[in-house]
Amino acid sequence: MGAEERLKELGLTLPMAPKPVANYVPAVRVGELLFLSGVLPMRDGKLQAQGKLGRELTIEQGYAAAKLATLNALANMKQELGSLDRVTRVVRLVGHVASVEGFVQHPAVMNGASDLLVAVFGEAGRHARVALGAAELPMNAPVEIEMIVQVQPQA
């Protein structure tokens, strides 16, 4: 079963690919690697969660924000590749978590992204990961994710 079919099976619909908020592109392909720019938990052009983990947001809310940001990353992938079925491996996920001093549950928050990637891509969704704390993120977002994926060679 391909990634597109798994998304449907999970009852998930990709949002419209988010537009860059500054001077960058959503993705850059180099050979078989696709480098995705950082994405936020946006829906319809609006940030769906704001604030810092450990103050305004719980771990569960951060998990949901990381999942939404990942859906946006998948939308950027699909826009670039035409189909998520062209992804052969999720190589690396980097998650930035806006958090208060003393918050140490960044991995639990970023599991929202990791769990979704494994659900969509199966074993090919298992990835290397970094989960970092950040003092501030753009637009007061609680999370920002970036990824590197391996894709099928261009014909």
ZAKOLRO-577060 format. One record per atom (N, C-alpha, C): residue number from 1; residue in three letters; atom name; x, y, z. Coordinates in steps of 0.02 Angstrom, whole numbers. Atoms other than C-alpha are relative to their C-alpha. Layout:
LODREN    n  res  atom      xx      yy      zz
LODREN  NUM  ALA    CA       X       Y       Z
...
//
This chain:
LODREN    n  res  atom      xx      yy      zz
LODREN    1  MET     N      42     -59       0
LODREN    1  MET    CA       0       0       0
LODREN    1  MET     C      45      62       0
LODREN    2  GLY     N     -39     -60       5
LODREN    2  GLY    CA      67     170     -48
LODREN    2  GLY     C     -19      53      52
LODREN    3  ALA     N      11     -54     -48
LODREN    3  ALA    CA      78     328      56
LODREN    3  ALA     C     -66      36     -12
LODREN    4  GLU     N      63     -36      16
LODREN    4  GLU    CA     -68     411     -34
LODREN    4  GLU     C     -60     -40      26
LODREN    5  GLU     N      55      43     -24
LODREN    5  GLU    CA    -181     262       6
LODREN    5  GLU     C      -1      -3      76
LODREN    6  ARG     N      -2       1     -74
LODREN    6  ARG    CA    -121     256     187
LODREN    6  ARG     C     -30      63      29
LODREN    7  LEU     N      30     -63     -23
LODREN    7  LEU    CA    -167     440     209
LODREN    7  LEU     C     -76      -6       1
LODREN    8  LYS     N      73       7       5
LODREN    8  LYS    CA    -344     402     151
LODREN    8  LYS     C     -25     -49      54
LODREN    9  GLU     N      19      50     -50
LODREN    9  GLU    CA    -352     248     263
LODREN    9  GLU     C       0      29      71
LODREN   10  LEU     N      -4     -34     -65
LODREN   10  LEU    CA    -301     357     411
LODREN   10  LEU     C     -52      55       8
LODREN   11  GLY     N      51     -53      -3
LODREN   11  GLY    CA    -441     479     368
LODREN   11  GLY     C      31      70      -2
LODREN   12  LEU     N     -34     -65       1
LODREN   12  LEU    CA    -316     619     337
LODREN   12  LEU     C      -1      30     -71
LODREN   13  THR     N      -2     -37      62
LODREN   13  THR    CA    -324     751     202
LODREN   13  THR     C      55      51       5
LODREN   14  LEU     N     -54     -50      -1
LODREN   14  LEU    CA    -174     856     157
LODREN   14  LEU     C     -29      70      -9
LODREN   15  PRO     N      20     -70      11
LODREN   15  PRO    CA    -197    1043     175
LODREN   15  PRO     C      32      26     -65
LODREN   16  MET     N     -35     -33      55
LODREN   16  MET    CA    -150    1161      35
LODREN   16  MET     C      71      11      22
LODREN   17  ALA     N     -71     -10     -17
LODREN   17  ALA    CA      39    1174      28
LODREN   17  ALA     C       8      73      23
LODREN   18  PRO     N      -8     -69     -26
LODREN   18  PRO    CA      86    1325     136
LODREN   18  PRO     C      49      40     -43
LODREN   19  LYS     N     -44     -45      37
LODREN   19  LYS    CA     163    1473      48
LODREN   19  LYS     C      56      24      46
LODREN   20  PRO     N     -54     -27     -41
LODREN   20  PRO    CA     333    1533     108
LODREN   20  PRO     C     -18      68      29
LODREN   21  VAL     N      14     -64     -33
LODREN   21  VAL    CA     323    1677     231
LODREN   21  VAL     C      58      49      -6
LODREN   22  ALA     N     -59     -44       9
LODREN   22  ALA    CA     492    1750     180
LODREN   22  ALA     C      34     -21     -66
LODREN   23  ASN     N     -37      11      62
LODREN   23  ASN    CA     625    1736      44
LODREN   23  ASN     C      35     -68      -1
LODREN   24  TYR     N     -27      68       6
LODREN   24  TYR    CA     648    1547      25
LODREN   24  TYR     C     -50     -41     -40
LODREN   25  VAL     N      45      46      36
LODREN   25  VAL    CA     573    1399     -67
LODREN   25  VAL     C     -18     -57      48
LODREN   26  PRO     N      22      53     -46
LODREN   26  PRO    CA     474    1259      17
LODREN   26  PRO     C      43     -64      -3
LODREN   27  ALA     N     -39      62       7
LODREN   27  ALA    CA     587    1120     -51
LODREN   27  ALA     C      53      10     -53
LODREN   28  VAL     N     -54       1      49
LODREN   28  VAL    CA     750    1093    -143
LODREN   28  VAL     C      19     -73     -10
LODREN   29  ARG     N     -20      69      16
LODREN   29  ARG    CA     790     931    -232
LODREN   29  ARG     C      71      -1     -25
LODREN   30  VAL     N     -68      10      21
LODREN   30  VAL    CA     969     874    -250
LODREN   30  VAL     C       8     -76     -11
LODREN   31  GLY     N      -3      72      14
LODREN   31  GLY    CA     982     705    -337
LODREN   31  GLY     C     -61     -35      26
LODREN   32  GLU     N      56      38     -28
LODREN   32  GLU    CA     876     582    -241
LODREN   32  GLU     C     -22      26      68
LODREN   33  LEU     N      19     -29     -65
LODREN   33  LEU    CA     862     694     -87
LODREN   33  LEU     C     -43      62     -10
LODREN   34  LEU     N      43     -59      -1
LODREN   34  LEU    CA     724     820     -56
LODREN   34  LEU     C       6      32      69
LODREN   35  PHE     N      -9     -38     -62
LODREN   35  PHE    CA     763     951      77
LODREN   35  PHE     C     -60      46       7
LODREN   36  LEU     N      60     -41     -12
LODREN   36  LEU    CA     606    1028     151
LODREN   36  LEU     C      15      55      50
LODREN   37  SER     N      -7     -56     -45
LODREN   37  SER    CA     607    1200     228
LODREN   37  SER     C     -43     -10      62
LODREN   38  GLY     N      40       4     -61
LODREN   38  GLY    CA     537    1225     402
LODREN   38  GLY     C     -73      17     -13
LODREN   39  VAL     N      72     -12       5
LODREN   39  VAL    CA     347    1217     417
LODREN   39  VAL     C     -29       5      70
LODREN   40  LEU     N      34     -13     -63
LODREN   40  LEU    CA     230    1274     554
LODREN   40  LEU     C     -68     -34       0
LODREN   41  PRO     N      66      30      -3
LODREN   41  PRO    CA      63    1207     615
LODREN   41  PRO     C     -54      49     -25
LODREN   42  MET     N      47     -47      32
LODREN   42  MET    CA     -41    1310     491
LODREN   42  MET     C     -58     -38     -32
LODREN   43  ARG     N      58      25      37
LODREN   43  ARG    CA    -213    1279     419
LODREN   43  ARG     C     -34      61     -31
LODREN   44  ASP     N      32     -55      37
LODREN   44  ASP    CA    -290    1392     286
LODREN   44  ASP     C      36      67      13
LODREN   45  GLY     N     -39     -61      -8
LODREN   45  GLY    CA    -149    1517     309
LODREN   45  GLY     C       3      28      70
LODREN   46  LYS     N       1     -24     -69
LODREN   46  LYS    CA    -175    1533     497
LODREN   46  LYS     C      34     -50      46
LODREN   47  LEU     N     -32      42     -50
LODREN   47  LEU    CA     -69    1468     638
LODREN   47  LEU     C     -54     -28      46
LODREN   48  GLN     N      52      33     -39
LODREN   48  GLN    CA    -174    1340     734
LODREN   48  GLN     C      16      -6      74
LODREN   49  ALA     N     -20       1     -70
LODREN   49  ALA    CA     -77    1346     896
LODREN   49  ALA     C      55      52       9
LODREN   50  GLN     N     -52     -50     -15
LODREN   50  GLN    CA      30    1480     977
LODREN   50  GLN     C      22      -8      72
LODREN   51  GLY     N     -25       0     -68
LODREN   51  GLY    CA     138    1492    1130
LODREN   51  GLY     C      54     -52      10
LODREN   52  LYS     N     -55      44     -18
LODREN   52  LYS    CA     267    1390    1221
LODREN   52  LYS     C     -25     -61      38
LODREN   53  LEU     N      13      61     -38
LODREN   53  LEU    CA     263    1212    1283
LODREN   53  LEU     C      23      11      72
LODREN   54  GLY     N     -16      -8     -70
LODREN   54  GLY    CA     261    1207    1471
LODREN   54  GLY     C     -30      64      30
LODREN   55  ARG     N      35     -59     -24
LODREN   55  ARG    CA     164    1370    1483
LODREN   55  ARG     C     -69       3     -31
LODREN   56  GLU     N      65      -5      32
LODREN   56  GLU    CA      24    1399    1356
LODREN   56  GLU     C     -25     -67     -27
LODREN   57  LEU     N      19      63      32
LODREN   57  LEU    CA      26    1223    1283
LODREN   57  LEU     C      23     -61      40
LODREN   58  THR     N     -17      64     -31
LODREN   58  THR    CA      25    1047    1352
LODREN   58  THR     C      39     -42     -50
LODREN   59  ILE     N     -35      47      44
LODREN   59  ILE    CA     127     903    1281
LODREN   59  ILE     C     -48     -26     -54
LODREN   60  GLU     N      49      26      48
LODREN   60  GLU    CA     -32     836    1198
LODREN   60  GLU     C     -16      52     -54
LODREN   61  GLN     N      12     -53      49
LODREN   61  GLN    CA     -65    1004    1114
LODREN   61  GLN     C      61      10     -45
LODREN   62  GLY     N     -61      -4      40
LODREN   62  GLY    CA     116    1011    1057
LODREN   62  GLY     C       5     -58     -49
LODREN   63  TYR     N       1      59      42
LODREN   63  TYR    CA     101     834     988
LODREN   63  TYR     C     -46      12     -60
LODREN   64  ALA     N      48     -15      54
LODREN   64  ALA    CA     -52     888     887
LODREN   64  ALA     C      28      53     -48
LODREN   65  ALA     N     -30     -52      42
LODREN   65  ALA    CA      40    1043     824
LODREN   65  ALA     C      55     -29     -44
LODREN   66  ALA     N     -53      32      39
LODREN   66  ALA    CA     188     936     769
LODREN   66  ALA     C     -30     -43     -56
LODREN   67  LYS     N      35      40      51
LODREN   67  LYS    CA      68     820     677
LODREN   67  LYS     C     -26      44     -56
LODREN   68  LEU     N      26     -46      51
LODREN   68  LEU    CA     -14     967     587
LODREN   68  LEU     C      57      29     -41
LODREN   69  ALA     N     -58     -26      38
LODREN   69  ALA    CA     156    1041     540
LODREN   69  ALA     C      25     -54     -48
LODREN   70  THR     N     -22      55      44
LODREN   70  THR    CA     201     870     468
LODREN   70  THR     C     -47      -9     -59
LODREN   71  LEU     N      47       2      56
LODREN   71  LEU    CA      43     867     364
LODREN   71  LEU     C      16      55     -50
LODREN   72  ASN     N     -20     -54      45
LODREN   72  ASN    CA      99    1034     293
LODREN   72  ASN     C      64     -18     -38
LODREN   73  ALA     N     -61      22      34
LODREN   73  ALA    CA     270     961     255
LODREN   73  ALA     C     -17     -51     -54
LODREN   74  LEU     N      21      49      50
LODREN   74  LEU    CA     185     815     166
LODREN   74  LEU     C     -33      35     -60
LODREN   75  ALA     N      30     -39      55
LODREN   75  ALA    CA      84     942      65
LODREN   75  ALA     C      54      31     -44
LODREN   76  ASN     N     -56     -28      39
LODREN   76  ASN    CA     247    1026      13
LODREN   76  ASN     C      34     -55     -41
LODREN   77  MET     N     -30      57      36
LODREN   77  MET    CA     319     855     -34
LODREN   77  MET     C     -42     -17     -61
LODREN   78  LYS     N      44      19      55
LODREN   78  LYS    CA     168     814    -140
LODREN   78  LYS     C       1      52     -55
LODREN   79  GLN     N      -3     -54      50
LODREN   79  GLN    CA     174     983    -225
LODREN   79  GLN     C      64      -6     -41
LODREN   80  GLU     N     -65       6      33
LODREN   80  GLU    CA     357     955    -268
LODREN   80  GLU     C       5     -63     -43
LODREN   81  LEU     N     -10      65      32
LODREN   81  LEU    CA     346     771    -318
LODREN   81  LEU     C     -60     -23     -43
LODREN   82  GLY     N      59      23      35
LODREN   82  GLY    CA     168     753    -384
LODREN   82  GLY     C     -37     -54      38
LODREN   83  SER     N      30      54     -40
LODREN   83  SER    CA     137     604    -268
LODREN   83  SER     C      46     -18      58
LODREN   84  LEU     N     -40      22     -57
LODREN   84  LEU    CA     193     550     -96
LODREN   84  LEU     C      27     -71     -11
LODREN   85  ASP     N     -24      67      16
LODREN   85  ASP    CA     216     377    -170
LODREN   85  ASP     C      69       1     -30
LODREN   86  ARG     N     -68      -6      27
LODREN   86  ARG    CA     379     441    -244
LODREN   86  ARG     C      52       4      55
LODREN   87  VAL     N     -46      -1     -57
LODREN   87  VAL    CA     455     452     -69
LODREN   87  VAL     C      22     -72      14
LODREN   88  THR     N     -25      67     -14
LODREN   88  THR    CA     567     301     -39
LODREN   88  THR     C      23      -7      73
LODREN   89  ARG     N     -23       4     -69
LODREN   89  ARG    CA     630     346     135
LODREN   89  ARG     C      -2      70      31
LODREN   90  VAL     N      -8     -61     -40
LODREN   90  VAL    CA     611     481     267
LODREN   90  VAL     C      68      -7      33
LODREN   91  VAL     N     -69       6     -24
LODREN   91  VAL    CA     794     513     308
LODREN   91  VAL     C       8      33      68
LODREN   92  ARG     N     -12     -38     -61
LODREN   92  ARG    CA     792     646     442
LODREN   92  ARG     C     -56      49      14
LODREN   93  LEU     N      49     -48     -24
LODREN   93  LEU    CA     669     749     543
LODREN   93  LEU     C      34      43      53
LODREN   94  VAL     N     -24     -46     -51
LODREN   94  VAL    CA     721     903     640
LODREN   94  VAL     C     -61      38      26
LODREN   95  GLY     N      56     -34     -31
LODREN   95  GLY    CA     594     973     762
LODREN   95  GLY     C      24      52      50
LODREN   96  HIS     N     -14     -55     -46
LODREN   96  HIS    CA     607    1140     849
LODREN   96  HIS     C     -63      11      42
LODREN   97  VAL     N      56      -6     -46
LODREN   97  VAL    CA     496    1158    1002
LODREN   97  VAL     C      10      62      43
LODREN   98  ALA     N      -2     -60     -42
LODREN   98  ALA    CA     464    1329    1079
LODREN   98  ALA     C     -22     -20      70
LODREN   99  SER     N      15      24     -67
LODREN   99  SER    CA     470    1297    1264
LODREN   99  SER     C      29      45      54
LODREN  100  VAL     N     -24     -39     -56
LODREN  100  VAL    CA     495    1375    1433
LODREN  100  VAL     C      63     -33      29
LODREN  101  GLU     N     -60      27     -33
LODREN  101  GLU    CA     655    1353    1532
LODREN  101  GLU     C     -21     -58      45
LODREN  102  GLY     N      14      58     -40
LODREN  102  GLY    CA     658    1183    1614
LODREN  102  GLY     C     -43     -52     -34
LODREN  103  PHE     N      40      49      37
LODREN  103  PHE    CA     544    1098    1487
LODREN  103  PHE     C      47     -49     -34
LODREN  104  VAL     N     -46      50      28
LODREN  104  VAL    CA     626     934    1435
LODREN  104  VAL     C     -37     -55     -39
LODREN  105  GLN     N      40      51      35
LODREN  105  GLN    CA     487     839    1344
LODREN  105  GLN     C      -3      11     -75
LODREN  106  HIS     N      -2     -12      72
LODREN  106  HIS    CA     537     892    1168
LODREN  106  HIS     C     -11     -64     -41
LODREN  107  PRO     N      11      61      38
LODREN  107  PRO    CA     545     710    1108
LODREN  107  PRO     C     -74     -21       0
LODREN  108  ALA     N      71      19      -3
LODREN  108  ALA    CA     365     678    1166
LODREN  108  ALA     C     -42      44     -46
LODREN  109  VAL     N      34     -46      46
LODREN  109  VAL    CA     306     831    1069
LODREN  109  VAL     C      12     -21     -72
LODREN  110  MET     N     -19      17      69
LODREN  110  MET    CA     400     780     911
LODREN  110  MET     C     -24     -69     -21
LODREN  111  ASN     N      30      63      19
LODREN  111  ASN    CA     324     607     919
LODREN  111  ASN     C     -63      10     -42
LODREN  112  GLY     N      57     -16      43
LODREN  112  GLY    CA     172     692     839
LODREN  112  GLY     C      20      -3     -73
LODREN  113  ALA     N     -25       3      68
LODREN  113  ALA    CA     277     709     682
LODREN  113  ALA     C      23     -71     -17
LODREN  114  SER     N     -28      66      13
LODREN  114  SER    CA     368     543     695
LODREN  114  SER     C     -53     -53      -7
LODREN  115  ASP     N      53      50       3
LODREN  115  ASP    CA     212     440     729
LODREN  115  ASP     C     -38       6     -66
LODREN  116  LEU     N      35      -9      63
LODREN  116  LEU    CA     126     516     577
LODREN  116  LEU     C      42     -26     -59
LODREN  117  LEU     N     -43      23      55
LODREN  117  LEU    CA     275     482     463
LODREN  117  LEU     C       2     -76      -5
LODREN  118  VAL     N      -1      74       1
LODREN  118  VAL    CA     281     299     514
LODREN  118  VAL     C     -69     -26     -21
LODREN  119  ALA     N      66      21      20
LODREN  119  ALA    CA      92     284     494
LODREN  119  ALA     C     -10       6     -75
LODREN  120  VAL     N       9     -12      72
LODREN  120  VAL    CA     100     355     317
LODREN  120  VAL     C      48     -40     -43
LODREN  121  PHE     N     -51      32      43
LODREN  121  PHE    CA     262     278     252
LODREN  121  PHE     C      22     -69      24
LODREN  122  GLY     N     -21      65     -26
LODREN  122  GLY    CA     277     120     358
LODREN  122  GLY     C      73       2      21
LODREN  123  GLU     N     -71       4     -20
LODREN  123  GLU    CA     456      63     388
LODREN  123  GLU     C      42      54     -33
LODREN  124  ALA     N     -36     -53      35
LODREN  124  ALA    CA     516     190     259
LODREN  124  ALA     C      -8      68      35
LODREN  125  GLY     N      10     -61     -38
LODREN  125  GLY    CA     450     324     378
LODREN  125  GLY     C      42       6      62
LODREN  126  ARG     N     -44      -3     -58
LODREN  126  ARG    CA     570     278     518
LODREN  126  ARG     C      62      40     -19
LODREN  127  HIS     N     -49     -51      19
LODREN  127  HIS    CA     700     415     522
LODREN  127  HIS     C      47      16      57
LODREN  128  ALA     N     -43     -32     -50
LODREN  128  ALA    CA     845     494     611
LODREN  128  ALA     C     -35      64      21
LODREN  129  ARG     N      39     -57     -24
LODREN  129  ARG    CA     782     637     719
LODREN  129  ARG     C      40      42      49
LODREN  130  VAL     N     -24     -47     -49
LODREN  130  VAL    CA     832     790     816
LODREN  130  VAL     C     -61      37      28
LODREN  131  ALA     N      54     -38     -32
LODREN  131  ALA    CA     712     870     941
LODREN  131  ALA     C      32      52      45
LODREN  132  LEU     N     -35     -55     -34
LODREN  132  LEU    CA     772    1040    1001
LODREN  132  LEU     C     -48      48      33
LODREN  133  GLY     N      38     -54     -31
LODREN  133  GLY    CA     707    1170    1120
LODREN  133  GLY     C      21      66     -31
LODREN  134  ALA     N     -13     -66      28
LODREN  134  ALA    CA     692    1348    1055
LODREN  134  ALA     C     -31      53      45
LODREN  135  ALA     N      27     -55     -40
LODREN  135  ALA    CA     669    1512    1146
LODREN  135  ALA     C     -60      31     -34
LODREN  136  GLU     N      55     -30      39
LODREN  136  GLU    CA     557    1581    1007
LODREN  136  GLU     C       0     -31     -69
LODREN  137  LEU     N       7      22      69
LODREN  137  LEU    CA     491    1524     839
LODREN  137  LEU     C     -42      52     -38
LODREN  138  PRO     N      38     -49      39
LODREN  138  PRO    CA     415    1624     695
LODREN  138  PRO     C     -74       1      18
LODREN  139  MET     N      72     -10     -11
LODREN  139  MET    CA     241    1695     727
LODREN  139  MET     C     -24     -27      66
LODREN  140  ASN     N      17      28     -65
LODREN  140  ASN    CA     245    1628     906
LODREN  140  ASN     C     -25     -72      -6
LODREN  141  ALA     N      19      70      11
LODREN  141  ALA    CA     225    1450     837
LODREN  141  ALA     C      31     -43      55
LODREN  142  PRO     N     -28      44     -50
LODREN  142  PRO    CA     250    1309     962
LODREN  142  PRO     C      50     -50     -28
LODREN  143  VAL     N     -46      48      32
LODREN  143  VAL    CA     339    1194     838
LODREN  143  VAL     C      15      22     -71
LODREN  144  GLU     N     -18      -6      70
LODREN  144  GLU    CA     430    1201     673
LODREN  144  GLU     C      39     -63     -18
LODREN  145  ILE     N     -36      60      20
LODREN  145  ILE    CA     488    1048     579
LODREN  145  ILE     C      32      10     -69
LODREN  146  GLU     N     -33       3      65
LODREN  146  GLU    CA     606    1019     434
LODREN  146  GLU     C      19     -72     -12
LODREN  147  MET     N     -14      70      16
LODREN  147  MET    CA     645     858     343
LODREN  147  MET     C      45      -7     -61
LODREN  148  ILE     N     -35      23      59
LODREN  148  ILE    CA     755     769     220
LODREN  148  ILE     C     -30     -67     -18
LODREN  149  VAL     N      27      64      22
LODREN  149  VAL    CA     677     630     117
LODREN  149  VAL     C      36     -23     -63
LODREN  150  GLN     N     -28      30      61
LODREN  150  GLN    CA     744     512     -14
LODREN  150  GLN     C     -59     -13     -47
LODREN  151  VAL     N      53       9      48
LODREN  151  VAL    CA     641     505    -173
LODREN  151  VAL     C      24     -41     -59
LODREN  152  GLN     N     -17      38      59
LODREN  152  GLN    CA     634     400    -329
LODREN  152  GLN     C      39      44     -49
LODREN  153  PRO     N     -38     -40      49
LODREN  153  PRO    CA     758     455    -463
LODREN  153  PRO     C     -46      30     -53
LODREN  154  GLN     N      39     -32      53
LODREN  154  GLN    CA     692     575    -593
LODREN  154  GLN     C       9     -39     -64
LODREN  155  ALA     N      -3      38      63
LODREN  155  ALA    CA     650     492    -757
LODREN  155  ALA     C      35      38     -55
//
